[in-house]
Amino acid sequence: MRRLFPPPTATPAETSAETSADTSVFTDVFAEDREWGLDELADAYAYPDPPYGPSGVCLRANMVSSLDGAAHHGGRSKPLSSDADMRIFGVLRGLADAVVVGAETVRREGYRPARARKAFAERRAALGQGPVPAIAVVSASLDLDFSRPLFTEPLVPTIVITGAAASQERVKQARAAGAEVVLAGAGPSGRVDAAAVVTALKELGHTRLLTEGGPTLLGQFTAAGVLDELCLAVAPLIAAGDAKRIVDGPGLAEPEQFALASVLEEAGFLFTRYRRIYQ
Ligand SMILES: NC(=O)c1ccc[n+]([C@@H]2O[C@H](COP(=O)([O-])OP(=O)(O)OC[C@H]3O[C@@H](n4cnc5c(N)ncnc54)[C@H](OP(=O)(O)O)[C@@H]3O)[C@@H](O)[C@H]2O)c1
């Protein structure tokens, strides 16, 4: 892996009669292509310090896309991913207070609880974070298999965020499995306003938020104006087909603006990081 942006720093070589004036030496250790340690990746992706944006949290999304914009292939994101992508996926989890994800991604990708990793233990303890991020599942239907390890075996309780009109029976099953159920929407459909999802997590003390999608949920975060950062991996693949793009939903009145923060590269994958520009 190597960093492409910000551009690696170079210092001019000592000029002498034998060396030309434009000879430079890259002194930036991130310029060379080599395997990065988890600590280096964690430093590169560290959350900004508070104060955060208008929502009072930092909501980061981590998504992968093919060159032609597919967010999955055959209903899974794995065919678009790579070892480096999975490493960064793990690091972003290692830095987050909570990972918020749409129920369809949980169903399709067979979500499991986050696992505690030694590499992040000290960093997390220093920030007052638990051993792993809480996984927060957003669902209106609560059509989730509450007997799965995601709900029965996590190191910290999985959070289920749903509307007040959600099925009481399903809420009971979720709680019986050990999930923390948050009723964050008053509408008749069981749906939750995306901004209310963020507020609910903030009220639980989670401010370094990571969303792993899917596109429907990310579309709602974007529409609500609460997405602060996008970590987008561009896979050197063309998938064609009719897969969703990484953000799905009605078009915004005005496209939201982001500024490029960094680009890493490994094996042709670009790992971009963009920060929202607040007007
Ligand atoms: N490329 C990537 O990085 C990436 C990342 C994640 C997922 N994916 C792929 O994306 C696909 C799944 O994404 P998706 O867009 O179909 O679904 P999704 O966003 O993962 O989940 C949609 C579901 O989340 C719940 N939900 C969303 N907004 C809600 C709201 N406001 N209130 C209450 N519940 C809400 C609903 O669940 P209920 O139906 O339970 O009510 C809804 O059906 C999969 O194929 C997955 O592989 C790709």
Ligand as a Chemical Component Dictionary entry (heavy atoms), coordinates in Angstrom:
data_LIG
# 
_chem_comp.id                   LIG 
_chem_comp.type                 NON-POLYMER 
_chem_comp.pdbx_formal_charge   0 
_chem_comp.three_letter_code    LIG 
# 
loop_
_chem_comp_atom.comp_id 
_chem_comp_atom.atom_id 
_chem_comp_atom.alt_atom_id 
_chem_comp_atom.type_symbol 
_chem_comp_atom.charge 
_chem_comp_atom.model_Cartn_x 
_chem_comp_atom.model_Cartn_y 
_chem_comp_atom.model_Cartn_z 
_chem_comp_atom.pdbx_ordinal 
LIG N1  N1  N 0  -20.550 -1.700 -1.644 1  
LIG C1  C1  C 0  -20.610 -1.624 -0.351 2  
LIG O1  O1  O 0  -19.713 -1.099 0.291  3  
LIG C2  C2  C 0  -21.821 -2.189 0.355  4  
LIG C3  C3  C 0  -22.008 -1.907 1.700  5  
LIG C4  C4  C 0  -23.143 -2.432 2.322  6  
LIG C5  C5  C 0  -24.025 -3.202 1.607  7  
LIG N2  N2  N 1  -23.791 -3.439 0.296  8  
LIG C6  C6  C 0  -24.757 -4.241 -0.477 9  
LIG O2  O2  O 0  -25.965 -3.521 -0.528 10 
LIG C7  C7  C 0  -27.070 -4.420 -0.530 11 
LIG C8  C8  C 0  -28.012 -4.052 0.592  12 
LIG O3  O3  O 0  -28.274 -2.665 0.573  13 
LIG P1  P1  P 0  -29.729 -2.085 0.446  14 
LIG O4  O4  O 0  -29.606 -0.692 -0.042 15 
LIG O5  O5  O -1 -30.590 -3.027 -0.329 16 
LIG O6  O6  O 0  -30.252 -2.125 1.932  17 
LIG P2  P2  P 0  -29.713 -1.514 3.322  18 
LIG O7  O7  O 0  -29.542 -0.051 3.203  19 
LIG O8  O8  O 0  -28.604 -2.321 3.841  20 
LIG O9  O9  O 0  -30.959 -1.854 4.236  21 
LIG C9  C9  C 0  -32.239 -1.393 3.895  22 
LIG C10 C10 C 0  -33.122 -1.784 5.035  23 
LIG O10 O10 O 0  -32.733 -1.053 6.201  24 
LIG C11 C11 C 0  -33.889 -0.678 6.932  25 
LIG N3  N3  N 0  -34.036 0.753  6.861  26 
LIG C12 C12 C 0  -33.402 1.605  6.027  27 
LIG N4  N4  N 0  -33.780 2.844  6.287  28 
LIG C13 C13 C 0  -34.652 2.792  7.302  29 
LIG C14 C14 C 0  -35.397 3.758  8.028  30 
LIG N5  N5  N 0  -35.320 5.037  7.736  31 
LIG N6  N6  N 0  -36.208 3.331  9.035  32 
LIG C15 C15 C 0  -36.282 2.029  9.341  33 
LIG N7  N7  N 0  -35.620 1.074  8.675  34 
LIG C16 C16 C 0  -34.828 1.457  7.680  35 
LIG C17 C17 C 0  -35.067 -1.373 6.279  36 
LIG O11 O11 O 0  -35.088 -2.639 6.883  37 
LIG P3  P3  P 0  -36.384 -3.567 7.024  38 
LIG O12 O12 O 0  -36.600 -4.092 5.631  39 
LIG O13 O13 O 0  -35.985 -4.605 7.998  40 
LIG O14 O14 O 0  -37.500 -2.702 7.472  41 
LIG C18 C18 C 0  -34.595 -1.460 4.831  42 
LIG O15 O15 O 0  -35.245 -2.461 4.091  43 
LIG C19 C19 C 0  -26.485 -5.791 -0.342 44 
LIG O16 O16 O 0  -26.439 -6.425 -1.612 45 
LIG C20 C20 C 0  -25.088 -5.544 0.166  46 
LIG O17 O17 O 0  -24.201 -6.533 -0.264 47 
LIG C21 C21 C 0  -22.716 -2.957 -0.344 48 
# 
loop_
_chem_comp_bond.comp_id 
_chem_comp_bond.atom_id_1 
_chem_comp_bond.atom_id_2 
_chem_comp_bond.value_order 
_chem_comp_bond.pdbx_ordinal 
LIG N1  C1  SING 1  
LIG C1  O1  DOUB 2  
LIG C1  C2  SING 3  
LIG C2  C3  SING 4  
LIG C2  C21 DOUB 5  
LIG C3  C4  DOUB 6  
LIG C4  C5  SING 7  
LIG C5  N2  DOUB 8  
LIG N2  C6  SING 9  
LIG N2  C21 SING 10 
LIG C6  O2  SING 11 
LIG C6  C20 SING 12 
LIG O2  C7  SING 13 
LIG C7  C8  SING 14 
LIG C7  C19 SING 15 
LIG C8  O3  SING 16 
LIG O3  P1  SING 17 
LIG P1  O4  DOUB 18 
LIG P1  O5  SING 19 
LIG P1  O6  SING 20 
LIG O6  P2  SING 21 
LIG P2  O7  DOUB 22 
LIG P2  O8  SING 23 
LIG P2  O9  SING 24 
LIG O9  C9  SING 25 
LIG C9  C10 SING 26 
LIG C10 O10 SING 27 
LIG C10 C18 SING 28 
LIG O10 C11 SING 29 
LIG C11 N3  SING 30 
LIG C11 C17 SING 31 
LIG N3  C12 SING 32 
LIG N3  C16 SING 33 
LIG C12 N4  DOUB 34 
LIG N4  C13 SING 35 
LIG C13 C14 SING 36 
LIG C13 C16 DOUB 37 
LIG C14 N5  SING 38 
LIG C14 N6  DOUB 39 
LIG N6  C15 SING 40 
LIG C15 N7  DOUB 41 
LIG N7  C16 SING 42 
LIG C17 O11 SING 43 
LIG C17 C18 SING 44 
LIG O11 P3  SING 45 
LIG P3  O12 DOUB 46 
LIG P3  O13 SING 47 
LIG P3  O14 SING 48 
LIG C18 O15 SING 49 
LIG C19 O16 SING 50 
LIG C19 C20 SING 51 
LIG C20 O17 SING 52 
# 
